């Protein structure tokens, strides 16, 4: 039996080495690709300035590369243009330039008896200026999405860091960019600090946003009660998109979640579980402005969840009131004497068409005449 245990441990150790090695190789490959694209972008930019080339030159260069390297992928004219833009965006950053100019020191030996925690850090860490450690861990596709949507350098660094820390896919990144998450983090009106431990409060501040973009929702301004039901239905029908808007680690439990208190039924609009916070998260949807009475209802829901649903190892339930508008001072006063963790966020929807589509469609009056 002891020999068998030793054999299992031996295999597990080899498995760990293999997986760690693959991870490091992937990180090295991504870093090398980014350095290559940066240098190609630099070469192209210098030649464009020197030779006064036009845009068609990129397609000609791409075609010539295909002749020299048959089957070459990823170097189309449009991709070469992206590489030039990538270089132009970061050429003024001394940390990036110096990192690109350095060779990666390949000091990792995959055939070792132990795998240190350092292997889980970016392999190019030695060649990266402090503060730039995540730059080479982000794929070129992620980088270009950020460059397209964000002009401010500090805001770009916010998204680069979050891609790594939150493990955002390109699709999730697009959602966060559309939601302008860099403007929303940490400013949601809340009572987390008073009702949670310091560590949990700080984490909750990073999880929840002051504003959520629900660009998949398009509801008309009719009766408020009907609108809330419509809003809930739209969210449930597009639950994957809503989860992406919320961020990582959320799991959807259900809508109109039923609570029974002394034979009376109560229903929470949307209930989630957040893995990192280890908390149930209740969302109440309000189509109009925030009202102080919403807080008392949410406090009741959270008390019932903690008493009836929450498991012993989980942290206290959290409530988010999601409404169309809010006054932060009214929210602050409303929270003052309640002891359950809550926050108030607002949402934006696609209630109006982009200008280019408005021109292509008849206005409401013309459309009505056509239908008549």
N, C-alpha and C positions, 0 to 999 in steps of 0.2 A: 504493500500500500504506500509506503514511504517513497519507493522508487517511482510509483505512478504519480504521486503528488509532485515530485521533482520534475517529472517529464511534463506535466501540465504547466508548471511554473515556467519551465524552459521555453515551451511553445508560446505561452502568453508574452514572455519577454521578447521573443523574436517578432511576434505580431506587433508589439508596441514599437519596436525599432523600425519595422517596415513602414508602418503608418506614419511615424514621425519623419522618416526619410522622405516619403512621398510629399508630406506637407512642406518640408524644407525645399525640396526640388521645385515644387509649384511656386513657392515664394521667390526662389532664385530666378525661375523662368519669367515670372511676371516683372520682377525688377529689371532684368536684362532687356525685356521687351520695351519697357518704358524708357530706359536709357537709349535704346536703339531709336525709338520713335522721336525722342527729344533731339538726338544728334542728326537724324535725317531731317527733321523740321528745321534745325539750325542751318544745315547745308542748303536746303531749299530756299530758306528765307534770304540767306546771303547771296545766292545766285540770282534770285528774283530781283533783289535790289541792284545787283551789279549789272545783270543782263537786260533788265527791264522787260522780263517775260510777261506774257499774258496768261490767263487761266488755262488756255488750251495746252500750254506747255506741260502741265501735270499729266494729262492723258497721254501725251507723247512719251514722257518719262516712264509712265507705267507700262506702256506697250514695249518700250525698249527693255525694261527689266524682265518682262515676260519672255523676250527673245533670249536674253542672257541666262535666265533661270526659269526654264519651262515648268509650268505647274505652280509657280509662286502664287501664294494667296495672301490677301490682306494689304496689298500695295496698289490698289486701284487709284485712279485719279482723285476720287473723292476722299479716300483714306489718306493719300499724301497731303491733301489740303488740310485734313484734320491734324496731321502731324505738324504741319507748319503753324497752325493755330495753337496747338499744344505748346510748341516752343515759344511762340510770341507771348503766350499768357504767363509763362514762368521764367523767361530769360532774365528778368530783373531780380529774381530771388537768388541771392548768393548761395544760400544753403542748398538749393536744388542744383544749381550749376556746379558747385563743388562736388556734390554727391555723384552727379552724372559723370564728372571727369575722373572719378576714382574707380579703380578696379575693385570688384567684390573679392574679399579675401576668403577663399574657399578653405576654411580651416575645420570643416566638419568631417568627421570620420564615421560613416554609417555603421561600420562593423565595430561596435563597442559594447561593453557589458551593461552599461547603463545609459539612459537617455536623460540628459539634464533638462531642467526647466528652460534653460537658455535656448534650447532648440525650438521652443514655442514662440520665441521672439522673432521679429523679422531678421532673416539671415544677413541682410545687408546693413544691419545696425551699425557696424563699425565704420561704414563709409557714409553714414547719414548724420547730418548736423542735428543736434538735439532740437526737438520741436518739429522735426520733419520725418519722424520715424515711420509714420503711417503712409507717407506719400507713395512709397514703392510697393505697398501692400494692396493698393487699390487698382483695379483693372483699368485699362485704357478706355473701355466703354463707360465705366463710372466717371472717370475723369472728364470725358468729353461732355457727358450730360451736365456735369457741374459747370463746365466752362460756358455752355450754351445759355444757362439760366442765371448764372451768378457772376456779377462783375466785381463786387467787393472782395478783396483778397482774404480778409478775416472770415468772411462768410463762406468762402470756398474751403478754408481750413476746417470750419465747423462741419461741413458735409463730408470732407475726406475722413476726418476722425470718426464721425458717426457711422460711415459705411463699414469701417473696420470694427468698431466697438459694438454696433448693433447688428452687424452682419446683414446689411441691406442688400437685396438684389437690385439689379438695374431698375426693375419695375417699381420696387418699393422706393428707391431713390427718386424716381420721377414724381411719385405721389408726394414725397416730403418736399421736393423742390416746388411743386405746384402749391403746396400748402404753406410755403415760406416758413418752414419749421425753425429756421435760424432766428426768426423774429418772435417765435412763440414760446420757446423753451424757458421754463422756470418763471413765468409771469402769470400763470393761472391763479385767480383769486381763490384762496383756500384757507383751511385751518389745520393743515397737516402738522405744522410745528407744535401746535398745542395738544394735538390728539394722538400723535405717534412718537415713537422713539426717533432720536436724531438721525440715525442711519436710514431708517425706513422713510422718514420725512424727506430727506435729501433725495432718495431714490425716487419717491413718488413725484417730486417736483420735476425730475427729469423725464418721467414717463408721460405725464399728462400735459396737454397743450392748452393754451388760451383760446386757440381757434382751430377748427377742423374744416377742411375743404371737402364737402360732399358733392363733388362735381358730377356724380352719377344720379343725383336727385334733381327733379324738376317738377315742383308743385306750384299750383296757382294760389294766390292769396284769397282764400275763401274762409269759411267759418273756422275759427282756431281749433276747436275740438276735432273737427273732421281732418284738418290739416295734420294734426299730430298723429292720427291713425294712418294717414297717407304717408307721412314721413317715416313712420315705423315700418310700414309695408315696403317702402322703397329701400330702406336700409336692409331689411331681412332678405329681400330679393337679390340684393347686391352685397351680401354679407362679406364675401371675399374682399371686395373693394373697401368696405368699411373697416375691416380688420387691417388692411394696408394703411388706411388713413390714421388709425389708432397707433400703429407701430408694432414692434415685435413683442412676442411673449403673451399676446392676448389669445384666449380660447373662448369661443362663443358657446354659452350654455343654453340660452333660449330667450325668446321674447314672450311677453306677457307671463312672466314666471310667477307661478301661483304660490302664495303664502297663506296659510290658514292659522289665524290667531283666535282662539276661543270660538271656533265654528264660523267666524267671519272670514271671507276671502279677500285677499289683496293681490294686486298684480303689478310686478315691476316691468317696465317697458322692455328693457334689454339687460340681460345678466351675463357677465363674462368672468373668467378667472385669469389672473395675471400670474404667470409662472415665477417670474423673478421676485415680485412683491409677495408672492404666496398669499394673495388676497382675492376674495370675491369683489367684483366691481359692478355696481349697479348704475345704469344710465337711465335717467328720466328725460324724456324728450318734451320740449316746450317750444311751440312754433313762434310765440310772441316774445315779449320782454320778460326778463327775470322779475319774479315777485317774491317778497320775503316769505310768504306762506309755503313756498315750495320746499324750504329748508326743513320745516317741521315734519312734512310728509316723508322726505328722504331720511331724516333722522330715525323715524319710526321704522322704515324699511330696513335700515342698517341694523337697528337693534334686533329686529326679528331674524334677519339673516345670521347675525352672530349667535343668537340663542338657539335657532332651530336648524340651520343649514351648515354653518362653518364647522370645520373639523378642528380637533384640538391643536394640531400642529400648525394650523394656518394663522395668519395675522388678521387683525380686525378688518372687516369689510369696508370698502371705500365707495362713496357715492359721487357721481358726477351729474350735475344738472346741465343739460345741453340745450341752450335756447338761442333764439335769433339775435337778441340784444341783451345787454346787461349794463348796470351801473355799478362799478367796483366798490363805491362807498356803501351803497345799499347792501351789497353782498357781504362786505366786511361787518356791518352792523348785524346782519341776519345770522352770521356764524358765531357771534361773540359768546353766546351762552349755551352752545351745543357742544357735546363731547364726542361726536362721531366724525371721522375724517371725511371731509367733503370738499368739492371744488365746483366752480361754475365756469363753463366754457361756452363759446358761441360757435355757430356753424355758418358757412357760406354755401349756397347752392347755385346751380346753373339755371337761374331763373330768366336770364336774358341771353339772347343769341349773340355771337360775335358779329361785328359790323359787316364782315364779308358775306355772312349768310343772310343778314337782314336785307341786303341789296338784292339777293337772289330770290327772295320770297315776297309775295304781296303783303301789304299791311293788313291789319285785322279787319278794317272796314271793307277793303277790296275783296278779301277772302270771304267775308260774310255775303257779299253780293253774288260772288261766284257760286256759293253753295245754295243760295236762294234760287 
